[in-house]
Amino acid sequence: APHQQAPAPQHNPHKRPSRAYQRNPPSKVLLIKCPHETSLDQSVIHAAAAPFGGIQRLVMWKREDRPSALVQLPTLEHARAWVEACDDRGNYQHSGVVMNVCYS
């Protein structure tokens, strides 16, 4: 039988709203999108990830002329810490660069 998707939990007003954009289950691989940049040096993402254990693997590409990256952090806890450091829309700012961070 195909795997049934569990129904989404009802909105709980007491939870922080930043979980709303987390459609994917937690993993140590994060998807990072930079909606306001046209080019981005990998070193910026490495520097942004430094407080969260650093990057083990990094794959970058461009989509609609905007940089995106998949980053693998050491553990799920590191990845969760980065996601939870984001604002309510999932954005994290590092040296002027806005990164949208979510589980991949």
Secondary structure as a PSIPRED ss2 file (coil, helix, strand):
# PSIPRED VFORMAT (PSIPRED V4.0)

   1 A C   1.000  0.000  0.000
   2 P C   1.000  0.000  0.000
   3 H C   1.000  0.000  0.000
   4 Q C   1.000  0.000  0.000
   5 Q C   1.000  0.000  0.000
   6 A C   1.000  0.000  0.000
   7 P C   1.000  0.000  0.000
   8 A C   1.000  0.000  0.000
   9 P C   1.000  0.000  0.000
  10 Q C   1.000  0.000  0.000
  11 H C   1.000  0.000  0.000
  12 N C   1.000  0.000  0.000
  13 P C   1.000  0.000  0.000
  14 H C   1.000  0.000  0.000
  15 K C   1.000  0.000  0.000
  16 R C   1.000  0.000  0.000
  17 P H   0.000  1.000  0.000
  18 S H   0.000  1.000  0.000
  19 R H   0.000  1.000  0.000
  20 A H   0.000  1.000  0.000
  21 Y H   0.000  1.000  0.000
  22 Q C   1.000  0.000  0.000
  23 R C   1.000  0.000  0.000
  24 N C   1.000  0.000  0.000
  25 P C   1.000  0.000  0.000
  26 P C   1.000  0.000  0.000
  27 S C   1.000  0.000  0.000
  28 K C   1.000  0.000  0.000
  29 V E   0.000  0.000  1.000
  30 L E   0.000  0.000  1.000
  31 L E   0.000  0.000  1.000
  32 I E   0.000  0.000  1.000
  33 K E   0.000  0.000  1.000
  34 C C   1.000  0.000  0.000
  35 P C   1.000  0.000  0.000
  36 H C   1.000  0.000  0.000
  37 E C   1.000  0.000  0.000
  38 T C   1.000  0.000  0.000
  39 S C   1.000  0.000  0.000
  40 L C   1.000  0.000  0.000
  41 D C   1.000  0.000  0.000
  42 Q H   0.000  1.000  0.000
  43 S H   0.000  1.000  0.000
  44 V H   0.000  1.000  0.000
  45 I H   0.000  1.000  0.000
  46 H H   0.000  1.000  0.000
  47 A H   0.000  1.000  0.000
  48 A H   0.000  1.000  0.000
  49 A H   0.000  1.000  0.000
  50 A H   0.000  1.000  0.000
  51 P H   0.000  1.000  0.000
  52 F H   0.000  1.000  0.000
  53 G C   1.000  0.000  0.000
  54 G C   1.000  0.000  0.000
  55 I C   1.000  0.000  0.000
  56 Q C   1.000  0.000  0.000
  57 R E   0.000  0.000  1.000
  58 L E   0.000  0.000  1.000
  59 V E   0.000  0.000  1.000
  60 M E   0.000  0.000  1.000
  61 W E   0.000  0.000  1.000
  62 K E   0.000  0.000  1.000
  63 R E   0.000  0.000  1.000
  64 E C   1.000  0.000  0.000
  65 D C   1.000  0.000  0.000
  66 R E   0.000  0.000  1.000
  67 P E   0.000  0.000  1.000
  68 S E   0.000  0.000  1.000
  69 A E   0.000  0.000  1.000
  70 L E   0.000  0.000  1.000
  71 V E   0.000  0.000  1.000
  72 Q E   0.000  0.000  1.000
  73 L C   1.000  0.000  0.000
  74 P C   1.000  0.000  0.000
  75 T C   1.000  0.000  0.000
  76 L H   0.000  1.000  0.000
  77 E H   0.000  1.000  0.000
  78 H H   0.000  1.000  0.000
  79 A H   0.000  1.000  0.000
  80 R H   0.000  1.000  0.000
  81 A H   0.000  1.000  0.000
  82 W H   0.000  1.000  0.000
  83 V H   0.000  1.000  0.000
  84 E H   0.000  1.000  0.000
  85 A C   1.000  0.000  0.000
  86 C C   1.000  0.000  0.000
  87 D C   1.000  0.000  0.000
  88 D C   1.000  0.000  0.000
  89 R C   1.000  0.000  0.000
  90 G C   1.000  0.000  0.000
  91 N E   0.000  0.000  1.000
  92 Y E   0.000  0.000  1.000
  93 Q E   0.000  0.000  1.000
  94 H E   0.000  0.000  1.000
  95 S C   1.000  0.000  0.000
  96 G C   1.000  0.000  0.000
  97 V E   0.000  0.000  1.000
  98 V E   0.000  0.000  1.000
  99 M E   0.000  0.000  1.000
 100 N E   0.000  0.000  1.000
 101 V E   0.000  0.000  1.000
 102 C E   0.000  0.000  1.000
 103 Y E   0.000  0.000  1.000
 104 S C   1.000  0.000  0.000
